[in-house]
Amino acid sequence: MSDPLVRLLKRVRKAHNVTQAYVEECMQLPPDTYRHIERGRRALPDLRHDLVDWVQRFENCINASKEERREILEELSRSILDQFRRLLRDIEENS
């Protein structure tokens, strides 16, 4: 699990004593989806696949505090910028 956003989500989830199974149920994810995300077997959704909405649903499911939401937003912003840079690079390479 090398994604800093995933590491943060895991830390916050554990701080709230919320199980992976509960996150999946609350977010209406297929079984094992969140577990595989935390273990690095599956990627988080990306910009094109509702990453921001996904993270907001996660925050609501675990009842993240204002400070935790701020911290998640900061990491999410970095993740979005990285994804946007990669998309631009791909466009330039394919032009």
C-alpha positions in Angstrom: 0.0 0.0 0.0 2.1 2.9 -1.3 -0.7 5.4 -2.0 -0.5 8.1 0.7 -4.2 8.7 0.5 -5.0 5.1 1.1 -2.6 5.0 4.1 -4.4 8.0 5.5 -7.9 6.6 5.0 -6.8 3.4 6.7 -5.4 5.3 9.7 -8.6 7.3 10.0 -10.8 4.2 9.7 -8.8 2.4 12.4 -9.0 5.5 14.7 -12.8 5.2 14.5 -12.7 1.5 15.2 -14.5 0.9 11.9 -14.0 -2.4 10.0 -13.3 -2.8 6.4 -16.5 -4.8 6.0 -18.5 -1.9 7.6 -17.0 0.6 5.1 -18.0 -1.7 2.2 -21.5 -2.1 3.5 -21.9 1.6 4.3 -20.5 2.7 0.9 -22.4 -0.1 -0.9 -19.2 -1.5 -2.3 -18.9 -5.1 -3.5 -17.4 -7.5 -0.9 -13.6 -7.2 -0.5 -13.4 -4.0 -2.6 -12.2 -1.8 0.3 -10.0 -4.5 1.8 -8.3 -4.9 -1.6 -7.8 -1.1 -1.9 -6.2 -0.9 1.6 -3.9 -3.8 0.7 -2.9 -2.3 -2.6 -4.5 -5.0 -4.7 -7.0 -2.5 -6.2 -6.6 1.2 -6.9 -8.8 3.9 -5.6 -11.2 5.3 -8.2 -9.5 8.1 -10.2 -10.7 11.5 -11.3 -12.6 10.0 -14.2 -14.4 7.6 -11.8 -15.7 9.7 -9.0 -12.7 9.8 -6.7 -14.0 12.9 -4.8 -17.5 11.4 -4.3 -16.0 8.1 -3.2 -13.8 9.8 -0.5 -16.8 11.9 0.7 -18.9 8.8 1.1 -16.0 7.2 3.1 -15.7 10.2 5.4 -19.5 10.1 6.0 -19.4 6.3 6.7 -16.7 6.6 9.4 -18.0 9.9 10.7 -14.7 11.7 10.2 -14.0 14.7 12.3 -13.5 18.2 10.9 -9.8 17.9 11.3 -9.7 14.4 9.7 -11.7 15.7 6.8 -9.2 18.6 6.4 -6.3 16.2 6.4 -8.0 13.9 3.9 -8.9 16.9 1.7 -5.2 17.9 1.6 -4.0 14.5 0.6 -6.9 14.1 -1.9 -5.8 17.4 -3.5 -2.3 16.1 -3.9 -3.6 12.9 -5.4 -5.8 14.8 -7.8 -2.9 17.0 -8.9 -0.7 13.9 -9.5 -3.5 12.3 -11.5 -4.0 15.4 -13.6 -0.3 15.6 -14.3 -0.2 12.0 -15.5 -3.3 12.7 -17.7 -1.6 15.7 -19.2 1.6 13.8 -19.8 -0.3 11.0 -21.5 -2.0 13.5 -23.8 1.3 15.1 -24.7 2.9 11.7 -25.4 0.0 10.7 -27.6 -0.2 13.9 -29.6 
